[in-house]
Amino acid sequence: MDRPLFDDAPGSRPTTRVIVFTALGTLARLTAVLAIYFLIPMDRTMSAATVTGLTLGVLALCGIVAWQLREVTHSDYPGLRAVQALAFTLPLFILLFAAAYFLMEHGQAASFTQPLSRFDALYFSVTIFATVGFGDITAASQAARLVVTAQMVLDLVVLGFVLRMVTRAVRIGLNRRRP
């Protein structure tokens, strides 16, 4: 009989202390990633070096996801660890695209229908991820449309494949803990 996905075995649930420390650790990592996004110098125009940097960021994100999946399967509380992993990797994914949009707009002002600040680029990336599409900011150049399309496709991959892999890792972790 399968156990509920995010419900650990009776008597082995995480303590309030574990939950609080997990939440605080996740919040600290998110704060650090947001601070890096808003503070790193992004004054270069879009070039081969910035594209390479963004590509390396995507590859690093893939490595982080793989490492997170391994950590979930080996965790004492796989459901809690999965929530922590998603709460870190999804915002990191969104921030990578926000950085790309910010750099694109500053490299070619006609990339979007309005100038993008870092916050505007983050807002745009979140609206793409959430499939809301308010229409207040839209991709105007072919290159911007290509990157937005790539984000939309990768959003589906993240929502489908990555979430499936995380739930599978939780099940493996729970089965590993079974007496």
N, C-alpha and C positions, 0 to 999 in steps of 0.2 A: 504494500500500500504506500503510495507516494504521500510524503508530508507536504503541507502547504509550503509554498516557495520561500516566503520570508518569515516563517515561523520555525524557530529552532526546537529541538527536542524538549519536552517538558522537563523542568528542573535544570535545564542548562541554558536558560535565556540570559542574555547579557544583563548585567547589573546596571542600575541607573548611572553609576560611576563610569562604566565602560561606554555607555551611550553618550554621556556628557563629554568625555574625553574624545570620543570619535567625532562628535559634532564640532567641538572646538578645534580639533586638528584639521578637519575639513574646511572649516571657516578660515582658519589661519592660512591654509594653502590657497584657497580661493582669493583671499585678500592679497597674498603675495603675487599671484598671477595677475590680478587686476592692477596692482601697483606697478608691476613690470610693464604691462601694456600701456598704462598712462604715462610712465616715466621714461621709458627707453627712447633714445633719440630715433625718430623716424623721419629725418629730414632729407633722406635720399629720394631721388625719383625712382620709379620702377625701372629696374635694369636687370641684367643677367644675374648680378650679385644678389639683388633682393628676391628675385624669383628663386634662385638657388637656396637662399635663406628660408623662404617660405616653404619650399619643397622639403628641406631638411626638417622644418618644423612639423610638417605633416608626417614624415617618416618617424620622427621622434614620438609623435602622438600615437602612431601605430605601435611602436615599441612600448609605450606607456600602457596602452590598452592590453597588450599581451601580458605585460608584467602584472597589471591589475587582475586579469583573469586568473593567473597563477596564484596570486595572493588570496583571491576569493576561495579557490578550491582548497587552499591549505589553512584557511582561517578557522578559528574556534567558533566564530559567529559569521558564517558565510553570507547570510542575508544582510546583516548590518554592514559587512565589508563591501558587498555589492552596491548598496546605496551610497556608501562613501566613495567608491570608485566612480560611479556615474555622476555624483555631485561634483567631482573634480574634472573628469574627462570631457563631459559635455560642454561646460563653460570654456574649457581650453580649446576645444574644437571651434566653438563660436568665435573666440578671440583671435584665432589664426586667420579666419576669414575677415574679421573686422580690421586686422592689421593689413591684409591684402587690399581691402577696399580703401582704407586710408591712404596707403602708398599709391594706389592707382590714381586716386583723385588728385593727389598732390603732384603726381608725375604728368598727368594730362587732365587739365581742369574740365574738359568736356566729357569725362568718363561717366559722370552722374548728372542728374538734372539740377543738382545744387551742390555747393561746396560742402565737403564733409569734415567736421571736426572728428577727433577720436571718439567722442561720445556718439556723434551722428553715425559713424561707421559701425560702432558696436550696436546701436539701435537698429540699423539696417540689417546687420548680420542676424540679429535676434528675430526680426520680422521675417526674414527669409527662412530661418530654421523653424519658426513657429507656423509657417505657411499662412501668415496673416496678410501680408502684402497690402498695406494701407494705400500705397500709390504716391505718398508724399515724396519719397526718394525712389528714383528708378535708374536702372543702368541705361546710359545713353550711347556709349561706344560699343563697338563689336567686342573689344577685349573685355570690357566690364560685363557685358552680357554672357560671354563665355565663362568667366569666373563665377557669376551668379548661377548660371546653369550647372556648373560643376558643383557648387555648394548644394543646390537643390537635389542633385543626384546623390551626392555623398550623404546628405541628410537622410534620404531614404535608406541608404546602406547602414548608416549609424542606427537609425530607428529600427530597422529590421534585423540585420545581421548581428550588430554589436549587442543589442538588447537580448537577442536569442542566445548569444554566446555567454552573456552574463547570467542569464537564468539557468543555462546548462551548467555553468561553473558553480552556481549556488547548489544545484541538485547534487553535483559531484561532491561538493564539500559536505553537504548534509549526509549523503550516503557514506562518506568516509568516516564520519563521526558515529555512525550507527553502531550500537554495541554488538 
